[in-house]
Amino acid sequence: MTRRPYPRLMRHWKDAPGEVIDGEWVSQLHAAEFLGVGIWRVGLLIANGHLSPANAPNGGAGVTVDSLKAEAEWRRQAGVIRRVARPMKDCFNWI
């Protein structure tokens, strides 16, 4: 499988993917497995600013380890109200 970085279009986003060293990023697929969600959900988490995109030195696209750990911690500690409110807030951010 060919590894490709994020599209150049994303360079102008406020949370544009940064270049990181090998130990500071994981692929989107590994992030999905770590969180126990589908790959599409990782994309939504990136789009909503809950995960930070990262371009790896080898050309792969993924997320930073720090943002992945923060998301896992949020999921571990969030109560029902926060879990319901978060997607609603994300929807309003898109409007």
Buried (B, 14 or more C-beta within 10 A) or exposed (E): EEEEBBEEEBEEEEBEBEEBEEEBBBBBEBBBEBBEBEEEBBBBBBBBEBBBBBBBEEEBBBBBBBBBEBBBEEBEEEEEEEEEEBEEEBEEEEE
